[in-house]
């Protein structure tokens, strides 16, 4: 069965029986295998769904036999039936894992460890034979090692009952579906099959599993299992397994029964510890004493590195592990620093220390994973790791550079993040050119492209972000097609679909809110919903594969929240509220399980805010309660990490949405004052960033409006004057951003009691309108709005046309459609109506 690209979108059937295919795992002569979810949500669970030719009576009997297989190393048979087009299907437990031979290589197992793992697979095959089931297509790709390190047999699409062959049914029908190299000679000839055919396949798999770690004895065992004559093979899988156990116990295998010297050597090896104990004891003691001083430093270094790099990774996957990790990382890093400072410290010590700083940065404040919420410290640690890794390990240096860029993005230092991540992508792409077939190199390029797309998206450069996400999606599809049961590949694919959905959603929002085109936005909203659903379906698969992994639980909750926003925008309110509630429940469970995890609290605040926005129109009391929960969490995070500008920005945004829907009074004034305080805090963190200062002016204007609504005209006038002066200084700078100019015009227009405000508003509109050389869709929308407010209709339409053409999916509209959209947003041309596009 050859894997194909996952999510060949037009080819996926909408439904097969009660199942909804979400990906194509592979296809072969016996049909197509899909990754599918059961369509009814209470039973939503991933399955491997094999679509076969029509189920005959015999095949139905085989399906019932498969249903009886209950073994810890066999993927469970779940269901069989007939699809809408008359073809049969088999639904099996979906196993996320790695083929047994690849897993042994990745884990660098010794020969005995490989044999012990293989013996578990043998036990499963033997059990199937006892249930009168032949497997017929055994190969490494059908024995996956799962997240727990246990082998699982899967894909019984061409399994047969032993009694059907005993009755004389030939194997000719299976010849077209066999896998060369693993099919027995009698299967290739189309003869009746017996258990000896599966024994032959196991011999071929054993050779692949052992690889270069094999010994003459193990090679002899594999050769006997693969004897061309079925009668010369092991009589059963149990006999094969018994010979492997003899080899493990240093007993001569039956496959090499013969000359007594070989058997004597094996028996001697069994007793070697007792025979040589008296002779070797003193020698070993002297050797250990001689090496002890030399090894002490290396042993301590390896111990500290193991604590930091291995135990930390294991604990990081468990909910509630953040505080434990903090103590362990601090202790291990202190030991590594002491060892690295010692005279004669080698490159290995410096390398381990660099990886230690990388782990520390992740724990302190790596975005999108469990952390302590210390963003500035995380950036310093990641930069230190990057400086140390550059001369030591190019691949790990790229990982450090991506972490630096992600933290810079979290801190809203978008220009710095873009520069950092472009360099990371360049280095990763160069490595991929040298190793074009290397899956790890492909994964790194995909990750770097996704990371670079984020600061571009946040700066509203949709087209550039879209191209990067498309590049990552293409690589992720290829990786998932190559290893459709690899959870890392599926996680990457889910992330790529999620990022593409984000661009589609932002594009739809631009069409609706910036160009006044809800009709043109509708298809983009639907595309965003579709891609968010793909991302969410894959997150369900990840949760099923590794239910205890914190990162997958977090991912599932986050995707639900963004899916909710897209569903709401597409008009599917009940589904949106259900998705938002799932997101809240998932985030709340993670935050409760790991109180030290600031990222989990951040996610929960976002989830409450997302659900609150769903509820505003239909359940305002529930919306207020959710806003208050989100705001309380945001305040807690702001107190814990005053430098986290992303949290500050989100908190301020929630406060502004909340106060918009509050009646005039003290509560609304309090929210407006707090929003202004957060804007001032953000400006103090980055005083040179114009948009931070503009947020202070905007918040001041919002507070003025709130005070005026409450009857405090004097207070409103004072606040508005402060906001006006601040924004005027920003807008008068050389090369001021057109959005700042339009904000300045809005504030000036809102201050009729202030001298020159109307004239100044018009001046700022004129300056904004002169930014007609825009290339960014959002900037073009701003310039178009300025021209429209000034009554320059043709110029406004030209700017709108340029903006629509700059979207990732360019939109062409007639002049009348564009004019209608601008009028919908800003009123009559020349009205200079205040407001943000």
Number of C-alpha atoms within 10 A of each C-alpha: 18 11 18 18 19 25 20 12 11 7 9 15 12 11 16 23 16 12 22 22 23 24 27 25 26 20 16 13 13 17 18 18 26 28 26 28 26 19 16 11 8 7 9 16 19 28 27 25 29 26 23 20 13 16 19 10 9 12 17 15 14 21 25 14 18 25 15 13 18 15 15 14 21 24 22 22 24 16 16 21 19 17 17 10 9 12 15 22 25 23 27 24 18 24 28 23 25 26 22 29 23 16 19 22 16 10 9 12 16 13 18 17 14 23 22 15 18 23 21 18 24 20 18 21 26 22 19 21 19 12 16 18 24 26 23 27 26 27 25 22 21 18 26 28 28 21 15 9 13 16 28 25 26 23 24 24 23 17 19 25 23 21 13 16 16 12 9 11 14 16 20 16 13 22 18 14 19 22 16 11 12 23 24 26 17 19 22 17 13 15 18 18 26 23 21 24 25 27 31 29 24 26 24 22 23 26 18 17 25 24 15 10 15 20 13 9 21 23 17 17 25 26 18 22 30 26 18 14 14 21 9 12 24 24 14 17 24 17 16 24 22 15 21 26 17 14 20 19 15 18 20 22 22 19 20 17 10 10 8 10 9 13 17 13 13 18 15 15 15 15 11 11 11 11 12 10 10 10 10 11 10 11 10 11 10 10 10 12 10 11 10 11 10 10 12 11 15 16 12 14 23 16 15 24 23 14 19 26 18 12 14 20 13 12 16 21 19 17 21 20 20 24 15 13 23 17 10 17 23 13 14 20 23 15 17 25 18 12 21 20 11 11 7 9 14 12 12 14 21 19 21 24 28 28 23 27 27 29 24 24 29 25 26 25 29 26 19 17 20 29 26 24 27 20 26 19 15 27 24 15 23 32 20 17 28 26 14 20 25 16 11 15 12 15 18 18 24 25 21 30 28 27 30 29 32 27 25 23 25 22 20 20 17 21 14 15 27 21 12 20 28 20 18 29 23 15 19 25 20 14 18 19 12 10 13 12 10 12 18 13 20 23 20 24 26 27 25 30 28 27 27 28 29 28 25 21 19 14 15 19 22 25 21 15 27 25 16 22 30 19 16 30 25 15 23 30 24 20 24 26 23 19 21 26 25 23 25 18 22 25 20 24 28 26 26 29 25 26 28 25 29 25 25 27 26 21 27 28 21 23 26 18 19 25 32 23 22 16 11 16 24 19 14 23 25 20 18 30 26 18 21 29 21 22 29 24 23 27 26 19 27 26 21 18 22 17 13 13 18 24 19 23 22 25 25 24 28 24 24 25 29 27 29 30 25 28 25 21 20 20 14 13 18 13 14 26 22 16 23 32 20 21 29 25 16 22 29 19 16 24 22 14 16 19 16 20 25 25 23 28 25 22 26 28 29 27 29 28 30 26 27 28 22 24 20 16 10 10 12 16 12 15 23 19 13 22 25 19 17 28 22 14 22 24 17 15 21 19 11 14 19 20 21 23 25 16 22 22 19 18 26 24 14 26 25 21 16 22 20 15 14 16 13 17 13 12 12 23 23 15 22 27 20 18 28 24 16 25 25 20 18 24 20 14 15 17 13 10 14 17 18 21 23 24 24 24 29 24 26 29 27 25 28 29 23 28 24 17 16 16 13 13 15 12 16 22 20 13 20 27 22 16 27 27 15 18 25 23 10 20 25 14 10 7 8 15 18 24 22 23 27 28 28 32 33 24 29 30 23 21 21 12 13 14 10 13 19 19 13 17 25 22 15 24 27 19 22 28 27 16 19 20 12 18 15 20 27 26 25 29 28 31 32 33 35 34 28 29 26 19 16 16 18 14 19 28 23 18 29 29 23 23 27 25 17 20 25 18 14 13 15 13 14 10 14 9 15 21 21 16 21 27 17 14 19 21 15 16 19 15 12 23 20 17 15 15 22
